[in-house]
């Protein structure tokens, strides 16, 4: 330790040891005096003094790293504002306490110091504590922190939010958000701002669509790039993530960073800064009707959630983050949680966990941010409600995570009594997370799309039990990162499980099209509109409407339509399979036939106006449907051709093995879905009212692909 | 979850170290990074100092920071409230109830912090007040207004004041601040706005029932 007269290290160390460890005082004093006498000499470590302190600047934070001290209980991080010449211009403050549960590896401790005003210059020192006994401070490091992102003299880059301009004293209000958003839209070719809906009070819900050199022109084209999405502000009184989103939009719009541009050249980032503009303006959690929107993503009673769900349907993000703030002072900086509902496909859960534990924990340990599992201290939160976006998106086969920003500094960030410090730390921690999210997406897009494809095949197969409520367990992360306490087990009870899934739900005309009272007056929507917003396939049949479970969002279907659902939309009639065993000979379908794991040794003919639903099993012989009301074939094996012509309702073929040609022709309903099939033969699609889609789940086709199916 | 500051009212002790620049220069000339200008805030026309008093003042914008007390002195009260970061709930309540007009008269505003609101009302209750029961909320706010722009010293000297809602408040001195009805204390007093004094207080006044902790408040969920 280089000791300078009047420097606190020269004063504090002897004083502390005089109080606590008189025996070593003289030796320490000798070292101190020697150093004082020869200030130019190389530093000499004192016992238990932190060595190797470095600082690296990020956007709105500074990562401190140091060599661990044997036996240290924790470390204290001290920050002092300094002038260019190094003289202190402010008080020295303990701004951080590093604890072993902060990161997955204790061999390379790091701490992301944040909360300071960007651009100011500081000096940092770190000291270990053994028990409660403070050890000598490290030699200081000093550096200028990064200013607000973007050259203030370059158009576009010079844009600033209200929050930035006021150094966090004010959040960016709605009017300033729109102006800032419009300016980015105007000045950057990479950004298109689309209005995905309106709030109850008619505020626009905007979305940044960001790609390089330009974003794809249509939602369908965006979907083809495997986009990622951030939902920034669902609770109006949790504005920290929203400010990060606004800053990130500017960075992505105007950065020259080759790595970022590389990522944006391969995908599209969707940023929804304010889904709940009314609640933000009112500083309320709910929207203007008081509805908590994060309890409405499945039911979509509100225009805000409907807009978001329709965006997911049309733009098809494969990964997402959902921004919140959390009032527990004793948890990590960044509580996160994957979709846990047990109806979520295993691969989506696993990949979400990989994003959180595999990536965020690792990168957090590198950059000094403390990510941890939400639930945090045993609180009864982070459960399986499908009404919560985290679970809704999982049930829509989107790899995703909740993100919480710890509201108060708590014991590990003791300098956050200052409101601006607190707000800045929260927002810049969110900004770090969203950049890491983009990086993870870029590095893992193959794994994410594979998980998504498998999930779509699995869900469409309609196999296995249905769980109405109940979570997958979140295991505690191995020490030294116990991750506080994971959320409760939340296993489903017996009454929340349906072992034998129905084939479909049947809704009456009144259930499907009848007026409803849930939702804001004047903006209420029917079940038909909501299922359409989810993008579900519905077959018009005699006496009502049939919603097959065998479709990509199968896990969510019963949660809205079953009589046993915890927060259902309507209690549909369960339609059981009509054939489960073996049938020798041809099958002619009139009315509705549902084959579940059935074996048909003979051809299948679907008569005009009839509906065929096949989940699994095998068919020997051609399958012909002409003028059917609906045609659903999933996870099946067909030896022979499949001809689907002139269907008036949905056509869905997912995850089948078909030996023979497949023809999808002249169907007049919504876009046929052909995804994840293996076709030994040609695939031909022509004359369909809406071109068939594959949800970016490719088909393996042995023969040529014709016309509307050329790209599938 | 709204912003809360567990440490509000308990500012970390700070002291300026007696360091001479020349002595430290040798130690601190490490890693001079890029320099970048700090964006200027809204505080341009700064009238001569406005002295605010109370333990919370240290946690609020000061000096030349955006939202510092002097920069608010000429602003309409409803605007000034938008610059005090611990008053987001009170400020939203003013807008929700259309009370800004009433704040253009000479008035004293006893403004509870966000922590005070969070300690008084459950989140559900608070949403109800902000979104639906705005008549009730307006009456509550009026119980935090006193006619005349009174410095905290004048409030203490008066001993008793009557709120615009008609409630009588007993005021006693506590240090440089005031205690109101043994219910609340000023935590940062004597903000000035155009025609107004704003005293930040640590509890909600009035007689609405306390609902904090009654619903999901214990573990606010995402």
HADDOCK unambig.tbl for C-alpha pairs under 7 A between the chains (distance, minus, plus):
assign (segid A and resid 4 and name CA) (segid B and resid 23 and name CA) 6.76 0.50 0.50
assign (segid A and resid 6 and name CA) (segid B and resid 19 and name CA) 6.56 0.50 0.50
assign (segid A and resid 7 and name CA) (segid B and resid 19 and name CA) 6.59 0.50 0.50
assign (segid A and resid 85 and name CA) (segid B and resid 21 and name CA) 6.69 0.50 0.50
assign (segid A and resid 85 and name CA) (segid B and resid 25 and name CA) 5.93 0.50 0.50
assign (segid A and resid 86 and name CA) (segid B and resid 21 and name CA) 6.36 0.50 0.50
assign (segid A and resid 86 and name CA) (segid B and resid 24 and name CA) 6.24 0.50 0.50
assign (segid A and resid 86 and name CA) (segid B and resid 25 and name CA) 5.28 0.50 0.50
assign (segid A and resid 86 and name CA) (segid B and resid 28 and name CA) 5.14 0.50 0.50
assign (segid A and resid 86 and name CA) (segid B and resid 29 and name CA) 6.49 0.50 0.50
assign (segid A and resid 87 and name CA) (segid B and resid 19 and name CA) 6.90 0.50 0.50
assign (segid A and resid 87 and name CA) (segid B and resid 20 and name CA) 6.52 0.50 0.50
assign (segid A and resid 87 and name CA) (segid B and resid 21 and name CA) 4.21 0.50 0.50
assign (segid A and resid 87 and name CA) (segid B and resid 24 and name CA) 6.33 0.50 0.50
assign (segid A and resid 87 and name CA) (segid B and resid 25 and name CA) 6.94 0.50 0.50
assign (segid A and resid 88 and name CA) (segid B and resid 19 and name CA) 6.77 0.50 0.50
assign (segid A and resid 90 and name CA) (segid B and resid 16 and name CA) 5.98 0.50 0.50
assign (segid A and resid 91 and name CA) (segid B and resid 14 and name CA) 5.78 0.50 0.50
assign (segid A and resid 91 and name CA) (segid B and resid 15 and name CA) 5.18 0.50 0.50
assign (segid A and resid 91 and name CA) (segid B and resid 16 and name CA) 4.46 0.50 0.50
assign (segid A and resid 91 and name CA) (segid B and resid 17 and name CA) 6.43 0.50 0.50
assign (segid A and resid 93 and name CA) (segid B and resid 14 and name CA) 6.69 0.50 0.50
assign (segid A and resid 118 and name CA) (segid B and resid 38 and name CA) 6.97 0.50 0.50
assign (segid A and resid 119 and name CA) (segid B and resid 35 and name CA) 6.84 0.50 0.50
assign (segid A and resid 119 and name CA) (segid B and resid 36 and name CA) 5.52 0.50 0.50
assign (segid A and resid 119 and name CA) (segid B and resid 37 and name CA) 6.44 0.50 0.50
assign (segid A and resid 119 and name CA) (segid B and resid 38 and name CA) 5.70 0.50 0.50
assign (segid A and resid 141 and name CA) (segid B and resid 28 and name CA) 6.64 0.50 0.50
assign (segid A and resid 141 and name CA) (segid B and resid 30 and name CA) 6.27 0.50 0.50
assign (segid A and resid 142 and name CA) (segid B and resid 28 and name CA) 6.00 0.50 0.50
assign (segid A and resid 142 and name CA) (segid B and resid 30 and name CA) 5.84 0.50 0.50
assign (segid A and resid 142 and name CA) (segid B and resid 31 and name CA) 6.44 0.50 0.50
assign (segid A and resid 143 and name CA) (segid B and resid 31 and name CA) 5.57 0.50 0.50
assign (segid A and resid 143 and name CA) (segid B and resid 32 and name CA) 5.31 0.50 0.50
assign (segid A and resid 143 and name CA) (segid B and resid 33 and name CA) 5.69 0.50 0.50
assign (segid A and resid 144 and name CA) (segid B and resid 32 and name CA) 6.40 0.50 0.50
assign (segid A and resid 144 and name CA) (segid B and resid 33 and name CA) 5.24 0.50 0.50
assign (segid A and resid 144 and name CA) (segid B and resid 34 and name CA) 6.52 0.50 0.50
assign (segid A and resid 144 and name CA) (segid B and resid 35 and name CA) 6.22 0.50 0.50
assign (segid A and resid 146 and name CA) (segid B and resid 36 and name CA) 6.79 0.50 0.50
assign (segid A and resid 147 and name CA) (segid B and resid 36 and name CA) 5.19 0.50 0.50
assign (segid A and resid 147 and name CA) (segid B and resid 37 and name CA) 6.55 0.50 0.50
assign (segid A and resid 147 and name CA) (segid B and resid 38 and name CA) 6.32 0.50 0.50
assign (segid A and resid 165 and name CA) (segid B and resid 39 and name CA) 6.13 0.50 0.50
assign (segid A and resid 165 and name CA) (segid B and resid 40 and name CA) 6.78 0.50 0.50
assign (segid A and resid 165 and name CA) (segid B and resid 41 and name CA) 5.61 0.50 0.50
assign (segid A and resid 166 and name CA) (segid B and resid 41 and name CA) 5.27 0.50 0.50
assign (segid A and resid 166 and name CA) (segid B and resid 42 and name CA) 6.68 0.50 0.50
assign (segid A and resid 166 and name CA) (segid B and resid 66 and name CA) 5.30 0.50 0.50
assign (segid A and resid 167 and name CA) (segid B and resid 66 and name CA) 6.80 0.50 0.50
assign (segid A and resid 169 and name CA) (segid B and resid 66 and name CA) 6.69 0.50 0.50
assign (segid A and resid 169 and name CA) (segid B and resid 67 and name CA) 6.50 0.50 0.50
assign (segid A and resid 169 and name CA) (segid B and resid 83 and name CA) 5.98 0.50 0.50
assign (segid A and resid 169 and name CA) (segid B and resid 84 and name CA) 6.98 0.50 0.50
assign (segid A and resid 169 and name CA) (segid B and resid 85 and name CA) 5.62 0.50 0.50
assign (segid A and resid 170 and name CA) (segid B and resid 82 and name CA) 6.91 0.50 0.50
assign (segid A and resid 170 and name CA) (segid B and resid 83 and name CA) 6.22 0.50 0.50
assign (segid A and resid 170 and name CA) (segid B and resid 85 and name CA) 6.92 0.50 0.50
assign (segid A and resid 237 and name CA) (segid B and resid 1 and name CA) 6.40 0.50 0.50
assign (segid A and resid 237 and name CA) (segid B and resid 2 and name CA) 5.16 0.50 0.50
assign (segid A and resid 238 and name CA) (segid B and resid 1 and name CA) 5.96 0.50 0.50
assign (segid A and resid 238 and name CA) (segid B and resid 2 and name CA) 5.79 0.50 0.50
assign (segid A and resid 282 and name CA) (segid B and resid 92 and name CA) 5.73 0.50 0.50
assign (segid A and resid 282 and name CA) (segid B and resid 96 and name CA) 6.84 0.50 0.50
assign (segid A and resid 282 and name CA) (segid B and resid 130 and name CA) 6.92 0.50 0.50
assign (segid A and resid 283 and name CA) (segid B and resid 89 and name CA) 6.81 0.50 0.50
assign (segid A and resid 283 and name CA) (segid B and resid 92 and name CA) 6.08 0.50 0.50
assign (segid A and resid 284 and name CA) (segid B and resid 127 and name CA) 5.42 0.50 0.50
assign (segid A and resid 284 and name CA) (segid B and resid 130 and name CA) 6.98 0.50 0.50
assign (segid A and resid 285 and name CA) (segid B and resid 127 and name CA) 6.66 0.50 0.50
assign (segid A and resid 286 and name CA) (segid B and resid 127 and name CA) 6.93 0.50 0.50
assign (segid A and resid 288 and name CA) (segid B and resid 131 and name CA) 6.16 0.50 0.50
assign (segid A and resid 289 and name CA) (segid B and resid 131 and name CA) 6.89 0.50 0.50
assign (segid A and resid 290 and name CA) (segid B and resid 127 and name CA) 6.23 0.50 0.50
assign (segid A and resid 290 and name CA) (segid B and resid 128 and name CA) 6.77 0.50 0.50
assign (segid A and resid 290 and name CA) (segid B and resid 131 and name CA) 6.63 0.50 0.50
assign (segid A and resid 324 and name CA) (segid B and resid 222 and name CA) 6.44 0.50 0.50
assign (segid A and resid 325 and name CA) (segid B and resid 1 and name CA) 5.83 0.50 0.50
assign (segid A and resid 326 and name CA) (segid B and resid 1 and name CA) 5.61 0.50 0.50
assign (segid A and resid 327 and name CA) (segid B and resid 1 and name CA) 5.79 0.50 0.50
assign (segid A and resid 327 and name CA) (segid B and resid 220 and name CA) 6.91 0.50 0.50
assign (segid A and resid 379 and name CA) (segid B and resid 219 and name CA) 5.98 0.50 0.50
assign (segid A and resid 381 and name CA) (segid B and resid 221 and name CA) 5.61 0.50 0.50
assign (segid A and resid 407 and name CA) (segid B and resid 3 and name CA) 5.78 0.50 0.50
assign (segid A and resid 407 and name CA) (segid B and resid 4 and name CA) 6.33 0.50 0.50
assign (segid A and resid 408 and name CA) (segid B and resid 4 and name CA) 5.93 0.50 0.50
assign (segid A and resid 408 and name CA) (segid B and resid 5 and name CA) 5.36 0.50 0.50
assign (segid A and resid 408 and name CA) (segid B and resid 6 and name CA) 6.33 0.50 0.50
assign (segid A and resid 410 and name CA) (segid B and resid 6 and name CA) 6.98 0.50 0.50
assign (segid A and resid 415 and name CA) (segid B and resid 12 and name CA) 6.72 0.50 0.50
assign (segid A and resid 417 and name CA) (segid B and resid 5 and name CA) 5.80 0.50 0.50
assign (segid A and resid 417 and name CA) (segid B and resid 7 and name CA) 5.08 0.50 0.50
assign (segid A and resid 417 and name CA) (segid B and resid 8 and name CA) 5.61 0.50 0.50
assign (segid A and resid 417 and name CA) (segid B and resid 11 and name CA) 6.39 0.50 0.50
assign (segid A and resid 417 and name CA) (segid B and resid 59 and name CA) 5.92 0.50 0.50
assign (segid A and resid 418 and name CA) (segid B and resid 59 and name CA) 3.93 0.50 0.50
assign (segid A and resid 418 and name CA) (segid B and resid 60 and name CA) 6.21 0.50 0.50
assign (segid A and resid 419 and name CA) (segid B and resid 59 and name CA) 6.04 0.50 0.50
assign (segid A and resid 419 and name CA) (segid B and resid 60 and name CA) 6.40 0.50 0.50
assign (segid A and resid 419 and name CA) (segid B and resid 85 and name CA) 6.33 0.50 0.50
